[in-house]
Structures are given as C-alpha cells and as structure tokens.
Amino acid sequence: MHYYTDVLKKYTVFSGRARRQEYWMFTLFNLIALIIVAVLDNAIGTYPLLYAIYALAVLLPGLAVGVRRLHDTGKSGWWLLIALVPLIGGIWLLVLMATEGQPQPNEYGPNPKAVHA
C-alpha cells in the first residue's frame, strides 16, 4: 500500500526514476480503487460522477509515475505518447513498462533499486 501513497506524495514529480515494483503496485492499487469507486458509484446511482472525480484526481500522479518508470529504462517521458498509436503503441508501452531499469545511473538520476537496497 505504501507504493500507492508514495506515488500520491510525489503528485506531480516528473523527474527521477521509478522502479518496476513502484509502477506496477501503483497500477494495481489504482485499478482496485477504480473498481471499488465504480461499484460504489453504481450502487448510489451517480455513475460516473465519483468515478470521473477519482480518475481525474489520480491522472497526474499516474502520468508522473509512468514518466519516472520510463526514465528508469533510459527513455524520455515523451514515450508515453507511443500509446496513442493504435494497437502496437499500447503493446510497446507495456513492454517498456515491464523492462528492467538500467542498473547504472543515467541522465535521469541514480538507480532507485540501489538507493532502496
């Protein structure tokens, strides 16, 4: 759970690097929260109001952790835009997000795995 809160604490921090575990745990908790909010929203009859509010609230932290994850692989944050290419773009972005980060420091900062180890 601390991965989710750590990403929220870095709400708009687009610099630095994020480990795979940080990115994927945030994605997992965010997906669970989105499902819970959608069910709650549907149960009280306001769908998609609460869902939209939550999705907007986590948009910037989600983008920021995605950019930091790409930085860990040595790529620019602009690579997030590859997802706009139909079919292939989303698959390629998934591959980039699942790729292990560079073990040495790169232009975006030190290896976060070495810092936490």
C-alpha positions in Angstrom: 0.0 0.0 0.0 2.9 2.4 0.6 3.7 2.3 -3.1 0.3 3.9 -3.8 0.7 6.6 -1.1 4.3 7.2 -2.1 3.2 7.9 -5.7 0.5 10.2 -4.4 3.0 12.1 -2.3 5.0 12.7 -5.5 1.8 14.1 -7.1 3.5 16.0 -9.9 7.1 14.9 -9.7 8.1 14.0 -13.3 11.8 13.9 -12.6 13.8 11.0 -11.3 13.3 7.3 -11.7 10.7 4.8 -10.5 11.2 1.0 -10.1 9.0 -1.5 -11.8 7.6 -2.5 -8.5 6.6 1.0 -7.6 4.9 1.5 -11.0 3.0 -1.8 -11.1 1.9 -1.7 -7.5 0.5 1.8 -8.0 -1.2 0.5 -11.1 -2.7 -2.5 -9.3 -4.0 -0.4 -6.3 -5.3 2.2 -8.7 -7.2 -0.4 -10.7 -8.7 -1.9 -7.5 -9.7 1.6 -6.3 -11.3 2.4 -9.7 -13.3 -0.8 -9.5 -14.5 -0.1 -5.9 -15.4 3.5 -6.9 -17.3 2.3 -9.9 -19.3 -0.2 -7.9 -20.0 2.4 -5.2 -20.9 4.9 -7.8 -23.3 2.5 -9.5 -24.8 1.4 -6.1 -25.7 5.0 -5.1 -26.9 5.8 -8.6 -24.4 8.6 -9.5 -22.4 6.7 -12.1 -20.0 8.0 -13.5 -19.6 11.1 -11.2 -17.4 9.6 -8.4 -15.5 7.5 -10.9 -14.7 10.6 -13.0 -13.6 12.6 -9.9 -11.3 9.8 -8.8 -9.9 9.3 -12.3 -9.1 13.0 -12.6 -7.6 13.0 -9.1 -5.1 10.3 -10.0 -4.4 11.3 -13.6 -1.3 13.5 -12.8 0.3 11.0 -10.3 -0.3 8.2 -12.8 1.4 10.2 -15.6 4.2 11.2 -13.3 5.0 7.6 -12.2 4.8 6.5 -15.8 7.3 9.1 -16.8 9.6 8.2 -13.9 9.2 4.5 -14.9 10.3 5.3 -18.5 13.2 7.3 -17.1 14.4 4.2 -15.2 14.7 2.4 -18.6 16.6 5.3 -20.1 13.7 6.6 -22.2 12.2 10.1 -22.2 8.8 10.6 -20.7 7.5 11.5 -24.1 7.5 7.8 -24.9 4.1 7.7 -23.1 2.7 9.1 -26.3 3.5 5.9 -28.1 0.3 4.5 -26.6 -1.6 6.8 -29.0 -0.5 4.5 -31.9 -3.4 2.0 -32.3 -2.7 -1.5 -31.0 1.1 -1.6 -31.5 1.6 1.5 -29.3 -0.1 0.1 -26.3 1.8 -3.2 -26.6 5.1 -1.4 -27.0 4.4 0.8 -23.9 3.5 -2.3 -21.9 6.9 -3.8 -22.9 8.7 -0.6 -21.9 7.0 -0.5 -18.5 7.9 -4.2 -17.9 11.5 -3.8 -18.9 14.1 -3.8 -16.2 15.6 -0.4 -15.4 19.2 0.5 -16.2 21.4 -0.8 -13.3 23.8 2.2 -13.6 22.9 5.9 -13.0 21.5 7.5 -16.1 20.7 11.1 -17.2 17.5 10.9 -15.0 19.2 10.0 -11.8 20.7 7.2 -9.7 19.3 3.6 -9.9 16.3 3.6 -7.5 16.9 -0.1 -6.8 20.4 0.7 -5.5 19.1 3.6 -3.4 16.5 1.5 -1.6 18.7 -1.6 -1.2 
